[in-house]
Amino acid sequence: MENILDFLSAALPWIAMALLLAFFAVRESGTKKKQEKQGEYSSEGMALGVCLGVAISTAIHINVGIGMIVGMVLGLLIGSGVKKKDE
């Protein structure tokens, strides 16, 4: 069991970065150049995700870096799904 946890703690940041890069690539390729971009809360979601990831990882005694990365990815995914309203 200890070997599995060691592997996950070493591999999880790399997997999270690859998922984040893939998400950015797919999101940018799906938008058209001529179409005006709608606003979304992706940056706000990432900021809140980092804060929550650090707080939760500290509370359950896991590596803070892993909690921060997982929180950032989850915050980006949730924030990208919420569209800003036009004023």
Buried (B, 14 or more C-beta within 10 A) or exposed (E): EEEEEEEEEEEBBEEBEEBBEEBEEEEEEEEEEEEEEEEBBBEBBBBBBBBBBBEBBEEEEBEEBBBBBBBBBBBBBBBBEEEEEEE
